[in-house]
Amino acid sequence: MSTITLHTHVSDIVSSVPQTADLFRSLRIDFCCGGQIPLENAAAQRQLDPEAVLNQVKLLQDKFEKYQESRPASLGALELIEHIQHKHHAFLRDELPALTPYVTKLARVHGERHPELLRVQELFTQLKKELLEHTQDEDQNVFPLMVRVITESETDAGPQLLHLITGLEEEHSSAGGILQELREVTNDWELPDDACGTYRLVYQRLAGLEKDTYEHIHLENNVLFQEIRTLL
């Protein structure tokens, strides 16, 4: 990833690190229609310290790069549970609420001309609800039971855990179906000719959400759950 400086255009920063859009939004720095100016100028227009804004951007860039480099490799079951919680569950808790206002704005502003965006908003709202409830259930109920089975050989919990795992796999299938429909209604994230910066940002982040969720589901369905089944 290229080095971000005070001379980097705001729009290019958001393209490189999509999560910086949340920072710029909070600072009321226009990254969409007025994003084709250097960060230094954009900060000055808002009477902000350019160096302070740059430091915040670099913190997000560092966090984004570390996240991208995080890979499970050959983790044991306990380490894999921790990895899933710290990487994928944390990502969803941050990204789904943060992305919501952009999806809402996109549907409101462009939905009449591009009615598929209304369906995108419906699907995203459904996906957000399902994934947040799903990960909360895993964190509060399923994963603690898995830890007890792994560390205490609590085999009496086997039937209950197998039932819970089956339910999680069904929820994974539901999430996968929503993501598949999102791809279909957006024609594989294809942008129209009149796409603005918010349009591009939403599609870029939805594509990133899709990628992360599929990796998340793979680690649970095909690695963690299979290993747990061998212990029961």
C-alpha positions in Angstrom: 0.0 0.0 0.0 1.4 3.4 -1.0 2.5 5.9 1.6 -0.2 8.5 2.4 1.0 12.1 2.8 -0.5 15.5 3.2 -0.3 15.8 -0.6 -2.4 12.6 -1.2 -5.9 13.4 -2.5 -8.7 12.7 -0.1 -10.5 10.5 -2.7 -7.4 8.4 -3.2 -7.0 7.9 0.5 -10.6 6.5 0.7 -10.0 4.3 -2.3 -6.9 2.9 -0.6 -8.3 2.6 2.9 -12.1 2.6 2.7 -12.6 2.9 6.5 -11.0 6.4 6.4 -14.4 7.6 4.9 -15.8 7.3 8.4 -13.1 9.6 9.8 -13.6 12.1 7.0 -17.4 12.0 7.5 -17.0 12.7 11.3 -14.6 15.6 10.4 -17.0 16.9 7.7 -14.3 16.6 5.1 -15.9 15.9 1.6 -14.3 12.8 0.2 -17.0 12.4 -2.5 -17.7 15.3 -4.9 -14.9 17.5 -3.4 -12.4 14.8 -2.8 -10.0 15.6 -5.6 -7.8 17.9 -3.4 -4.8 17.2 -1.2 -5.5 16.2 2.4 -3.6 19.3 3.6 -6.0 21.6 1.7 -9.1 19.6 2.8 -8.1 19.8 6.5 -7.3 23.5 6.2 -10.7 24.2 4.7 -12.3 22.7 7.8 -9.9 24.7 10.0 -8.3 21.5 11.2 -4.6 20.7 11.9 -3.5 18.9 8.7 -0.8 16.9 10.6 -3.3 15.8 13.2 -5.7 14.6 10.5 -2.8 12.8 8.7 -1.9 11.0 11.9 -5.5 9.8 12.3 -5.4 8.6 8.7 -2.1 6.7 9.3 -3.5 5.0 12.4 -6.4 3.7 10.3 -4.1 2.7 7.5 -1.9 0.8 9.9 -4.9 -1.0 11.4 -6.2 -1.8 8.0 -2.8 -3.3 6.9 -2.5 -5.4 10.0 -6.0 -6.7 9.5 -5.2 -7.6 5.9 -2.1 -9.5 6.9 -3.8 -11.4 9.7 -4.1 -15.1 8.6 -5.0 -18.2 10.6 -2.3 -20.5 9.2 -2.3 -23.7 11.3 -4.0 -22.6 14.5 -5.4 -24.9 17.1 -9.1 -24.8 18.0 -8.7 -22.5 20.9 -6.4 -20.1 19.0 -8.8 -20.3 16.0 -11.8 -19.3 18.2 -9.8 -16.3 19.4 -8.7 -15.4 15.9 -12.3 -15.5 14.6 -13.5 -13.3 17.5 -10.7 -10.8 17.3 -10.6 -10.5 13.5 -14.0 -11.4 12.0 -16.4 -10.7 14.8 -14.7 -7.4 15.6 -14.7 -6.4 12.0 -18.5 -7.0 11.7 -19.2 -5.1 14.9 -17.3 -2.1 13.5 -18.1 -2.3 9.8 -21.8 -3.1 9.7 -23.0 0.0 11.8 -20.4 2.2 10.1 -21.5 1.3 6.6 -25.2 1.7 7.4 -25.5 5.5 6.8 -23.8 5.2 3.4 -26.1 2.5 2.2 -29.1 4.5 3.4 -27.9 7.7 1.7 -27.2 5.8 -1.5 -30.6 4.3 -1.7 -32.3 7.7 -0.8 -30.3 9.8 -3.3 -30.0 7.3 -6.2 -32.7 4.8 -5.6 -35.2 6.4 -8.0 -32.7 6.3 -10.9 -31.3 3.0 -9.8 -34.1 1.0 -8.2 -31.8 -2.0 -7.5 -30.2 0.1 -4.7 -33.5 -0.2 -2.8 -33.1 -3.9 -2.8 -29.4 -3.5 -1.9 -30.5 -1.6 1.2 -33.1 -4.2 2.1 -30.5 -7.0 1.7 -27.8 -5.2 3.7 -30.3 -4.5 6.5 -31.2 -8.1 6.7 -27.6 -9.2 6.5 -26.6 -6.8 9.2 -29.3 -8.1 11.6 -28.5 -11.7 11.0 -24.7 -11.4 11.3 -24.7 -9.3 14.5 -27.2 -11.7 16.2 -25.2 -14.7 14.9 -21.8 -13.5 16.2 -23.3 -12.4 19.5 -24.8 -15.9 20.0 -21.4 -17.4 19.1 -19.5 -15.2 21.6 -21.9 -15.5 24.4 -23.1 -19.1 24.1 -21.5 -21.4 21.5 -17.8 -20.5 21.8 -17.7 -20.7 25.6 -19.2 -24.2 25.4 -16.6 -25.1 22.8 -13.9 -23.9 25.1 -15.2 -26.1 27.9 -15.3 -29.1 25.6 -11.8 -28.5 24.5 -10.2 -27.7 27.8 -12.3 -29.9 30.2 -13.3 -32.7 27.9 -16.9 -31.9 28.7 -18.3 -34.6 26.4 -21.8 -34.5 28.1 -22.3 -31.2 26.2 -21.8 -33.0 22.9 -25.5 -33.3 21.8 -26.2 -29.7 22.7 -23.1 -28.4 20.9 -23.8 -30.5 17.8 -27.3 -29.0 17.7 -25.9 -25.5 18.1 -23.3 -26.1 15.3 -26.0 -27.3 12.9 -28.0 -24.1 13.6 -24.9 -22.0 13.0 -24.3 -23.7 9.6 -27.9 -23.0 8.6 -27.4 -19.3 9.5 -24.2 -19.3 7.5 -26.1 -20.6 4.5 -28.7 -17.8 4.9 -25.9 -15.2 5.0 -24.3 -16.7 1.9 -27.6 -16.5 0.1 -28.0 -12.8 0.9 -24.5 -12.1 -0.3 -25.2 -14.0 -3.5 -28.3 -11.9 -4.2 -26.3 -8.7 -3.4 -23.9 -9.7 -6.2 -26.7 -10.5 -8.6 -28.6 -7.2 -8.1 -25.4 -5.2 -8.4 -24.2 -7.2 -11.4 -21.0 -8.2 -9.6 -20.5 -4.7 -8.0 -20.6 -3.0 -11.5 -20.8 0.8 -11.1 -23.0 2.8 -13.4 -21.6 5.7 -15.4 -23.1 8.3 -13.1 -21.6 6.6 -9.9 -20.4 9.2 -7.3 -17.9 8.7 -4.6 -20.4 7.4 -2.1 -21.6 4.9 -4.7 -18.1 3.7 -5.2 -17.4 3.5 -1.5 -20.5 1.5 -0.8 -19.8 -1.1 -3.5 -16.1 -1.3 -2.5 -17.0 -1.9 1.2 -19.8 -4.3 0.4 -17.3 -6.3 -1.7 -14.9 -6.3 1.2 -17.7 -7.4 3.6 -18.5 -10.2 1.2 -14.8 -11.4 1.1 -14.4 -11.2 4.9 -17.7 -13.0 5.6 -16.8 -15.9 3.2 -13.4 -16.3 4.9 -15.2 -16.2 8.2 -17.7 -18.8 7.3 -15.0 -21.1 5.8 -13.0 -21.0 9.0 -16.0 -22.0 11.0 -17.7 -24.5 8.8 -14.7 -26.3 7.3 -12.1 -25.9 10.1 -13.4 -25.1 13.5 -16.6 -27.0 13.5 -15.0 -30.1 11.9 -12.3 -30.1 14.6 -14.9 -29.8 17.4 -16.9 -32.7 15.9 -13.8 -35.0 16.2 -13.8 -34.3 19.9 -17.4 -35.3 20.5 
